[in-house]
């Protein structure tokens, strides 16, 4: 039996933990899922990101544009990015972030290529390059992707066989498919095994056939993900998922957090105290399990920037401006 808690299993687990009746007279299944999604946002995301173990890290590749401005992916947690890398001819070039207050130090001399190239700053929801004439093909933006909204399994479709690619279109077949899919404009593909990651997102279909139970996508839109898509993975409406997009070990913790929320709302003081004690123990043990993903190989630390060189360069610019 899988330890993964789908939306349906999580609802059942929460009802058992909080002794909430199944007749939905107090809390409907959707009420419980709404609370679980809130707990993911306010209780689990910060803990997972604080570990710095890349659990939710993914990336997008954006073609070069002449403006040197690139939107932060709208599905990034906290509208923040993990890193920015330039790709040219298959070679990756590291970039360095500077603050807006440092811009004068790097833009004063437009010919100072060693000073300004490969540097960026963040303004509002965009990454902006200091100098825009560097030759490169693609900008790779790493970010923490926000977990999708947890739903019941019936709102998704499980892939029944390997996708077929005729060169222009990819067909994904299902054993069953919700009728609502006919009116959905964008889809995500979510893994059915831990960590139930979002494998592809915002895919626009070319055809949805609920009678013959298949969806077609342009090959160019989905080809890069095909090697990662497996039988059993879920296709669902964009930004939804029938399983929490978290390590499996955190699923019971999510159920306990949801139960504590409900017991507090019901005013069950005794039940809440017991549930809170159990939550504290679970939180400590679960977080130790998902931390230190590679135990024996130490992380290699190399300074990204020459601090002394940067400082010296900044002083040189200020002198040229008469400071």
C-alpha positions in Angstrom: 0.0 0.0 0.0 1.3 3.4 -1.0 2.1 5.9 1.8 1.2 8.8 -0.5 -1.9 10.6 0.7 -4.1 11.6 -2.2 -6.6 14.3 -1.6 -9.2 11.6 -0.8 -7.0 9.8 1.6 -5.9 13.0 3.3 -9.5 13.9 3.9 -10.1 10.5 5.5 -7.0 10.8 7.6 -8.0 14.2 8.9 -11.5 13.0 9.8 -10.0 10.2 11.8 -7.5 12.4 13.6 -10.0 15.1 14.5 -13.1 12.8 14.9 -15.0 14.8 12.3 -18.0 12.8 11.1 -18.3 11.6 7.6 -21.8 12.9 7.1 -20.2 16.4 6.3 -22.6 18.1 8.6 -19.7 20.0 10.2 -17.0 20.0 7.5 -17.4 19.0 3.9 -14.5 17.2 2.1 -13.8 20.5 0.2 -13.7 22.4 3.5 -11.0 20.0 4.7 -9.0 20.3 1.5 -9.2 24.1 1.6 -7.8 24.0 5.1 -5.0 21.6 4.0 -4.0 23.9 1.2 -3.9 26.8 3.6 -1.6 24.8 5.9 0.7 24.0 3.1 1.1 27.7 2.4 1.5 29.0 5.9 3.0 26.1 7.8 5.0 23.8 5.5 6.5 25.8 2.7 8.7 27.9 4.9 10.0 24.8 6.7 10.8 23.1 3.5 12.6 26.0 1.9 14.5 26.7 5.1 16.3 23.4 4.7 18.0 24.6 1.5 17.8 21.1 0.1 16.2 22.1 -3.3 13.0 20.1 -2.7 10.9 22.4 -4.8 13.6 23.7 -7.2 12.9 23.7 -10.9 13.8 25.9 -13.8 12.6 27.5 -17.1 14.7 28.4 -20.1 13.8 31.7 -21.7 15.1 32.8 -25.2 17.3 35.9 -25.2 15.7 39.2 -25.8 17.3 42.6 -26.6 15.8 44.3 -23.5 17.5 42.0 -21.0 14.4 41.9 -18.9 12.8 38.6 -17.9 9.7 38.0 -15.8 10.0 35.9 -12.6 7.8 32.8 -13.2 4.4 33.5 -11.8 4.4 30.1 -10.0 7.5 30.9 -8.0 7.0 30.7 -4.3 7.1 34.3 -2.9 7.8 35.6 -6.4 11.4 34.9 -5.8 14.1 33.1 -7.8 16.8 30.6 -6.8 19.5 31.5 -9.4 20.0 32.9 -12.9 22.4 31.3 -15.5 23.3 32.3 -19.0 23.5 29.5 -21.6 25.5 30.0 -24.8 26.3 27.1 -27.1 25.7 24.6 -24.4 28.0 26.3 -21.9 26.6 27.8 -18.7 27.8 31.1 -17.4 27.2 32.1 -13.8 25.5 35.5 -13.1 25.7 37.7 -10.0 23.0 39.7 -8.3 23.5 43.2 -7.3 21.1 45.6 -5.5 19.4 48.5 -7.2 21.5 50.8 -5.0 24.7 49.4 -6.6 23.6 50.1 -10.2 25.6 53.4 -10.5 28.8 51.4 -9.6 28.3 49.1 -12.6 26.6 51.3 -15.2 28.9 54.4 -15.0 31.4 52.9 -17.5 29.4 51.3 -20.3 32.6 49.7 -21.8 33.7 48.1 -18.5 32.7 44.6 -19.6 34.5 42.9 -16.7 32.6 45.2 -14.4 29.0 45.0 -15.7 28.5 41.8 -17.7 26.9 38.8 -16.0 25.2 40.9 -13.4 21.5 41.4 -12.8 19.2 43.0 -10.3 15.5 42.4 -9.4 12.9 45.1 -9.9 9.3 44.3 -9.1 8.6 40.9 -10.8 11.5 41.1 -13.3 15.1 40.1 -13.5 17.0 42.8 -15.3 20.5 42.6 -16.7 22.9 45.5 -16.1 24.4 45.3 -19.6 22.5 43.8 -22.5 25.0 43.3 -25.2 26.5 40.0 -24.0 26.2 37.2 -26.5 24.1 34.3 -25.2 21.2 32.1 -26.4 19.1 31.4 -23.3 18.5 32.5 -19.8 17.9 29.7 -17.3 15.9 30.8 -14.3 15.9 28.5 -11.3 13.0 29.0 -8.8 11.0 27.2 -6.1 7.7 26.2 -7.7 4.6 26.7 -5.6 2.8 23.4 -4.8 -0.5 23.0 -6.7 -3.9 23.2 -5.0 -4.8 19.8 -3.5 -8.0 18.3 -5.0 -9.7 14.9 -5.1 -8.5 12.3 -7.5 -11.7 12.4 -9.5 -10.7 15.9 -10.8 -7.6 14.4 -12.5 -6.8 11.6 -15.0 -4.2 9.0 -14.6 -2.0 8.2 -17.7 -2.7 4.6 -18.8 0.1 4.1 -21.4 3.3 5.8 -22.6 2.6 9.0 -24.6 2.8 8.6 -28.4 4.6 11.2 -30.5 4.0 11.5 -34.2 6.4 14.3 -34.6 3.9 17.2 -34.5 1.6 16.1 -31.7 1.9 14.0 -28.6 -1.2 11.9 -27.5 -1.7 11.0 -23.9 -4.3 8.2 -23.2 -6.3 7.6 -20.1 -8.5 4.8 -18.7 -11.0 7.5 -17.5 -11.2 11.2 -17.9 -13.4 13.9 -16.3 -15.9 15.5 -18.5 -14.8 18.8 -17.2 -11.5 18.4 -19.1 -13.4 19.5 -22.3 -13.6 23.0 -21.0 -10.1 23.3 -19.5 -7.5 25.4 -21.3 -4.3 24.5 -19.6 -3.1 21.4 -17.9 -0.3 20.2 -15.5 1.3 16.8 -15.3 2.0 15.6 -11.7 4.1 12.5 -10.8 2.3 9.7 -9.0 5.4 8.7 -7.0 7.2 10.7 -4.3 7.9 13.5 -4.3 4.8 13.9 -6.6 6.5 16.8 -8.4 4.9 19.0 -11.0 6.6 17.5 -14.1 5.1 19.9 -16.7 2.9 22.9 -16.3 0.6 25.2 -18.2 0.4 22.9 -21.2 -2.2 24.0 -23.8 -4.0 21.1 -25.5 -4.7 20.9 -29.2 -7.5 18.4 -28.6 -9.4 17.0 -25.7 -11.5 13.9 -26.4 -13.5 12.8 -23.3 -15.2 10.0 -25.3 -12.1 8.3 -26.5 -10.2 9.4 -23.3 -7.1 11.2 -24.7 -5.5 14.6 -24.8 -3.2 15.9 -27.5 -0.5 18.5 -27.2 1.9 20.1 -29.7 5.2 18.2 -29.6 7.2 21.4 -29.3 5.3 22.2 -26.0 5.8 18.9 -24.3 8.8 17.2 -25.9 11.3 18.3 -23.2 9.2 16.6 -20.5 8.5 13.3 -22.3 11.4 11.4 -20.8 10.0 12.2 -17.3 6.4 11.3 -17.9 5.4 7.8 -16.7 2.3 5.6 -16.7 0.3 6.4 -13.6 1.2 10.1 -13.6 -1.7 12.5 -13.3 -2.9 15.1 -15.8 -5.0 17.8 -14.1 -6.1 21.4 -14.5 -3.2 23.8 -14.2 -2.4 24.7 -10.6 -4.3 21.7 -9.2 -3.0 18.3 -8.1 -4.6 15.1 -6.6 -1.6 14.6 -4.4 0.5 17.1 -2.3 3.6 18.2 -4.2 5.7 17.5 -1.1 8.0 14.6 0.1 5.8 11.7 1.1 7.0 11.9 4.7 5.4 15.3 5.0 1.9 14.0 4.0 1.0 12.8 7.6 2.3 16.0 8.9 0.0 17.9 6.6 -2.9 15.8 7.8 -2.1 16.5 11.5 -1.7 20.3 10.8 -5.2 20.2 9.2 -6.7 18.3 12.1 -5.2 20.7 14.6 -6.7 23.6 12.7 -10.1 22.0 12.7 -10.0 21.1 16.5 -9.1 24.7 17.3 -12.0 25.9 15.2 -14.4 23.5 16.9 -13.2 24.6 20.4 -12.2 21.1 21.4 -9.6 22.1 24.0 -8.7 18.6 25.1 -8.6 17.2 21.6 -6.5 20.2 20.5 -4.0 19.8 23.3 -3.5 16.1 22.5 -3.3 16.8 18.7 -0.8 19.6 19.3 1.5 17.5 21.3 1.5 14.8 18.6 2.1 17.5 16.0 5.2 18.8 17.8 6.7 15.3 17.9 5.8 14.7 14.2 7.2 18.0 13.1 10.6 17.3 14.7 10.9 13.8 13.3 9.6 14.5 9.8 11.8 17.6 9.3 14.9 15.5 10.2 13.9 13.0 7.6 13.7 15.5 4.7 16.9 17.4 5.7 20.4 16.5 4.6 19.5 14.8 1.3 23.1 13.8 0.7 24.7 12.8 3.9 28.2 11.6 3.0 29.3 14.0 0.3 30.1 17.5 1.7 28.9 20.5 -0.2 31.8 22.3 -2.0 31.8 25.9 -1.2 33.4 28.3 -3.7 33.0 32.1 -3.5 30.8 33.3 -6.4 32.5 36.6 -6.5 35.9 38.0 -5.7 34.9 40.2 -2.8 38.1 42.1 -2.8 38.0 42.6 -6.5 34.3 43.8 -6.4 35.2 46.3 -3.6 38.2 47.5 -5.5 36.2 47.9 -8.6 33.5 49.9 -6.8 36.1 52.3 -5.3 37.6 52.8 -8.7 34.3 53.8 -10.2 33.6 56.2 -7.3 36.9 57.9 -7.8 36.2 58.4 -11.5 32.9 60.1 -10.6 34.7 62.4 -8.1 33.4 60.9 -4.9 
